[in-house]
Amino acid sequence: MPHTFELEKPSDISATFERLKKKLSAIGGNLTGNEKEGFISIEGVEGNYKVEPYSIIVTITKKPAAIIPNKLIEKQIKEIFRRIYYSI
């Protein structure tokens, strides 16, 4: 079952996505799309994102095992974004 959550939208969305693409690629993940919508995958977790006026909506559509809690995946993705936000 999909799991949806929100991320804070950074002020410089273009720079954030460029850095996120590089960061995910360096750790075996992938981000395809643009500043409006796209696909994200990392370590067996896959999902879509859509940029809204004040937030980024992420929907996890696939995860490696049913026993991994959605909240744990959400926490890890939020941490990756947080690191990118503060490194710009």
GROMACS elastic network, one bead per residue, 0.5 to 0.9 nm:
[ bonds ]
;  ai    aj funct       b0    kb
    1    60     6  0.86157   500
    1    61     6  0.70997   500
    1    62     6  0.82182   500
    2    47     6  0.86201   500
    2    59     6  0.63357   500
    2    60     6  0.54201   500
    2    62     6  0.73554   500
    2    70     6  0.89360   500
    3    58     6  0.81535   500
    3    59     6  0.54714   500
    3    60     6  0.51166   500
    3    61     6  0.69671   500
    3    70     6  0.65657   500
    3    71     6  0.87572   500
    3    74     6  0.85827   500
    4    57     6  0.69602   500
    4    58     6  0.55451   500
    4    60     6  0.62843   500
    4    61     6  0.88684   500
    4    74     6  0.86483   500
    5    56     6  0.84108   500
    5    57     6  0.58998   500
    5    58     6  0.54767   500
    5    59     6  0.65801   500
    5    60     6  0.86060   500
    5    74     6  0.72992   500
    6     9     6  0.88888   500
    6    55     6  0.62612   500
    6    56     6  0.55673   500
    6    58     6  0.61264   500
    6    59     6  0.88286   500
    6    78     6  0.89800   500
    7    10     6  0.89950   500
    7    55     6  0.56185   500
    7    57     6  0.64436   500
    7    58     6  0.75087   500
    7    78     6  0.68686   500
    7    81     6  0.80695   500
    8    54     6  0.70927   500
    8    56     6  0.63253   500
    8    81     6  0.89195   500
    8    82     6  0.89841   500
    9    12     6  0.85216   500
    9    13     6  0.72071   500
    9    51     6  0.76611   500
    9    52     6  0.80273   500
    9    53     6  0.79213   500
    9    54     6  0.56536   500
    9    56     6  0.56714   500
   10    13     6  0.55698   500
   10    16     6  0.71945   500
   10    54     6  0.86357   500
   10    55     6  0.81422   500
   10    85     6  0.67349   500
   11    14     6  0.89697   500
   11    16     6  0.87566   500
   12    15     6  0.56660   500
   12    16     6  0.62672   500
   12    17     6  0.88422   500
   12    88     6  0.87547   500
   13    16     6  0.50255   500
   13    17     6  0.61758   500
   13    18     6  0.86700   500
   13    35     6  0.63900   500
   14    17     6  0.53625   500
   14    18     6  0.63356   500
   14    19     6  0.87538   500
   14    34     6  0.81571   500
   14    35     6  0.62278   500
   15    18     6  0.51681   500
   15    19     6  0.62107   500
   15    20     6  0.84817   500
   15    88     6  0.74776   500
   16    19     6  0.52591   500
   16    20     6  0.59935   500
   16    21     6  0.86015   500
   16    81     6  0.84377   500
   16    84     6  0.65317   500
   16    85     6  0.66126   500
   16    88     6  0.72519   500
   17    21     6  0.60102   500
   17    22     6  0.85838   500
   17    31     6  0.83993   500
   17    34     6  0.75143   500
   17    35     6  0.70477   500
   17    84     6  0.88154   500
   18    21     6  0.52403   500
   18    22     6  0.64631   500
   18    23     6  0.87181   500
   19    22     6  0.51767   500
   19    23     6  0.60668   500
   19    24     6  0.85609   500
   19    84     6  0.66741   500
   19    87     6  0.88874   500
   19    88     6  0.81770   500
   20    24     6  0.59583   500
   20    25     6  0.83276   500
   20    30     6  0.89871   500
   20    31     6  0.75528   500
   20    80     6  0.81643   500
   20    81     6  0.74024   500
   20    84     6  0.64764   500
   21    24     6  0.53343   500
   21    25     6  0.60407   500
   21    26     6  0.86036   500
   21    29     6  0.82895   500
   21    30     6  0.65782   500
   21    31     6  0.53999   500
   21    32     6  0.78124   500
   22    25     6  0.51255   500
   22    26     6  0.61606   500
   22    27     6  0.88573   500
   22    30     6  0.86463   500
   22    31     6  0.87872   500
   23    26     6  0.52037   500
   23    27     6  0.65841   500
   23    28     6  0.88302   500
   23    29     6  0.80765   500
   23    30     6  0.89226   500
   23    80     6  0.85472   500
   23    84     6  0.82024   500
   24    27     6  0.52890   500
   24    28     6  0.61342   500
   24    30     6  0.55404   500
   24    31     6  0.70209   500
   24    40     6  0.88584   500
   24    41     6  0.83057   500
   24    42     6  0.71620   500
   24    80     6  0.87360   500
   25    28     6  0.51367   500
   25    30     6  0.55875   500
   25    31     6  0.79190   500
   25    42     6  0.89879   500
   26    29     6  0.72793   500
   27    30     6  0.89079   500
   27    42     6  0.80401   500
   27    43     6  0.87789   500
   28    41     6  0.88023   500
   28    42     6  0.65756   500
   28    43     6  0.72283   500
   29    40     6  0.76214   500
   29    41     6  0.54226   500
   29    43     6  0.67170   500
   29    44     6  0.88598   500
   30    39     6  0.79370   500
   30    40     6  0.57100   500
   30    41     6  0.51659   500
   30    42     6  0.64430   500
   31    34     6  0.89137   500
   31    38     6  0.72731   500
   31    39     6  0.57293   500
   31    41     6  0.65450   500
   31    42     6  0.88016   500
   32    37     6  0.86717   500
   32    38     6  0.55340   500
   32    39     6  0.52332   500
   32    40     6  0.65393   500
   32    41     6  0.89981   500
   33    36     6  0.76138   500
   33    37     6  0.57719   500
   33    39     6  0.62286   500
   33    40     6  0.86020   500
   33    49     6  0.89082   500
   34    37     6  0.57079   500
   34    38     6  0.61836   500
   35    38     6  0.81823   500
   35    50     6  0.83312   500
   35    51     6  0.67166   500
   36    49     6  0.82119   500
   36    50     6  0.57850   500
   36    52     6  0.76859   500
   36    56     6  0.89950   500
   37    48     6  0.74064   500
   37    49     6  0.53941   500
   37    51     6  0.59792   500
   37    56     6  0.89777   500
   38    47     6  0.86429   500
   38    48     6  0.56803   500
   38    49     6  0.54421   500
   38    50     6  0.67267   500
   39    46     6  0.74690   500
   39    47     6  0.58167   500
   39    49     6  0.62012   500
   40    45     6  0.81641   500
   40    46     6  0.57930   500
   40    47     6  0.53788   500
   40    48     6  0.59481   500
   40    49     6  0.73219   500
   40    58     6  0.89215   500
   40    60     6  0.88561   500
   41    44     6  0.68203   500
   41    45     6  0.54398   500
   41    47     6  0.64050   500
   41    48     6  0.86730   500
   42    45     6  0.52691   500
   42    46     6  0.66683   500
   43    46     6  0.84320   500
   43    63     6  0.85859   500
   43    64     6  0.79469   500
   44    62     6  0.74982   500
   44    63     6  0.57445   500
   44    64     6  0.51655   500
   44    65     6  0.89189   500
   45    60     6  0.71530   500
   45    61     6  0.77951   500
   45    62     6  0.55431   500
   45    64     6  0.63116   500
   45    73     6  0.80012   500
   46    59     6  0.85787   500
   46    60     6  0.58583   500
   46    61     6  0.57949   500
   46    62     6  0.50117   500
   46    63     6  0.64656   500
   47    58     6  0.68952   500
   47    59     6  0.53511   500
   47    62     6  0.66173   500
   47    63     6  0.88699   500
   48    57     6  0.82544   500
   48    58     6  0.57858   500
   48    59     6  0.53248   500
   48    60     6  0.66244   500
   48    61     6  0.74578   500
   49    56     6  0.66499   500
   49    57     6  0.54523   500
   49    59     6  0.62622   500
   49    60     6  0.87263   500
   50    55     6  0.86359   500
   50    56     6  0.57448   500
   50    57     6  0.52081   500
   50    58     6  0.66579   500
   50    59     6  0.87137   500
   51    54     6  0.79723   500
   51    55     6  0.62229   500
   51    57     6  0.62746   500
   51    58     6  0.87846   500
   52    55     6  0.52109   500
   52    56     6  0.57423   500
   52    57     6  0.71285   500
   53    56     6  0.82906   500
   58    74     6  0.89365   500
   60    63     6  0.74556   500
   60    70     6  0.83222   500
   60    73     6  0.86025   500
   60    74     6  0.85287   500
   62    65     6  0.87621   500
   63    66     6  0.72099   500
   63    68     6  0.77985   500
   63    70     6  0.86564   500
   63    73     6  0.85397   500
   64    67     6  0.87911   500
   64    68     6  0.77437   500
   65    68     6  0.57594   500
   65    69     6  0.89803   500
   66    69     6  0.75240   500
   68    71     6  0.86002   500
   68    72     6  0.71552   500
   68    73     6  0.76480   500
   69    72     6  0.53597   500
   69    73     6  0.67865   500
   69    74     6  0.88182   500
   70    73     6  0.51878   500
   70    74     6  0.61068   500
   70    75     6  0.85760   500
   71    75     6  0.60267   500
   71    76     6  0.86402   500
   72    75     6  0.50658   500
   72    76     6  0.63122   500
   72    77     6  0.87418   500
   73    76     6  0.51852   500
   73    77     6  0.62555   500
   73    78     6  0.85681   500
   74    77     6  0.52598   500
   74    78     6  0.60939   500
   74    79     6  0.85801   500
   75    78     6  0.51380   500
   75    79     6  0.61756   500
   75    80     6  0.88160   500
   76    79     6  0.50649   500
   76    80     6  0.64092   500
   76    81     6  0.88075   500
   77    80     6  0.51607   500
   77    81     6  0.63591   500
   77    82     6  0.85752   500
   78    81     6  0.51260   500
   78    82     6  0.59929   500
   78    83     6  0.86433   500
   79    83     6  0.62053   500
   79    84     6  0.86456   500
   80    83     6  0.52895   500
   80    84     6  0.64198   500
   80    85     6  0.87696   500
   81    84     6  0.50550   500
   81    85     6  0.60925   500
   81    86     6  0.87219   500
   82    85     6  0.50610   500
   82    86     6  0.63228   500
   82    87     6  0.86314   500
   83    86     6  0.54245   500
   83    87     6  0.62033   500
   84    87     6  0.51879   500
   84    88     6  0.65889   500
   85    88     6  0.58959   500
